[in-house]
Amino acid sequence: MISAQELARPRNRRVYYTVLTLTVVLFVAVFVFPLYWMASSALETPREFAAATPTLLPKSVHLAAYRDAWTQMDIAHFFLNTVYYAAGGWFIQMAVDVCAAYALSRLRPAFGKFVFGAMLASLMLPAAALLVPLYLTVNDLPLLHLNLLNTPWALWLPGAANAFNIYVLRRFFDQIPADILDAAAIDGASRLQVLLRVVLPLSRPVLAVVSIFSVVGMWKDFLWPLLVLQDPDRQTLSVALHRLSTSTTQVPPTEMIAGLTIAAVPMIVLFLVFQRHILGGLSAGALKG
């Protein structure tokens, strides 16, 4: 937007870096301040939290809210539930999406373009419009007539075929040179071996991106687990926190905020660790060399 010649002038350079610094600070404050406010509010006593005049820094640090949230609210149990659901959902989603994308990209099945177009068309539908048919499906699984409510399969199966992930994977698979796959086939590799030994090792960047999206989506999902996991012992962390906040048992506000902070920490850490993989995997193009 600004040429190197313009930046070479001292006055323009000062104005440019001043505006850039203010913009970065503003965006950081908008995104980071709510997280800071949530984490610091749990360090206050309930009386300090309910004060009419909020304070930017806690007057005193109290870690009891985090300890009580972990033990008394049984956050550890629901945390492990969520980890289990997210891990299982990631495994099933990756298995289905990778195979579907590979088939549409390289195997060229009959009506493959129609199937792919129908998958992309499903992205145009709001998630709320699919709740009723999905619920009826897991309540009485077609052909098998199984009730999947209050089971992990009620979370895993509806999210197995993710249209966005299939689109991203197929886009990457299309850009793998055909000569590499043909050479593997000439060496005697089957189509499954080509997928496992050639395509997947070359697709590590995009697989990392899809994995992150899958785990984050399973972790933060609220409405669907609220509908299908009615047994309190099997609920995810987000659903359990909502149930505890509306229960007759009085939960201190600082303790509830501590639970929310604990629920948010894993995904924040995941993003900070793999943010380069997210940007690099989505922009990954044709192979070099």
Secondary structure, DSSP 4 states (H G I P E B T S, - for coil): ---HHHHTSHHHHHHHHHHHHHHHHHHHHHHHHHHHHHHHHTTS-HHHHT-SS--SS-SS---HHHHHHHHTT-HHHHHHHHHHHHHHHHHHHHHHHHHHHHIIIII--TTHHHHHHHHHHHTTS-GGGGHHHHHHHHHS-TTT----TTSTHHHHTTTSS-HHHHHHHHHHHHTS-HHHHHHHHHTT--HHHHIIIIIHHHTHHHHHHHHHHHHHHHHH--HHHHHH--SGGG--HHHHHHHHHHSSS---HHHHHHHHHHHHHHHHHHHHHHHHHHHHHHT--S---
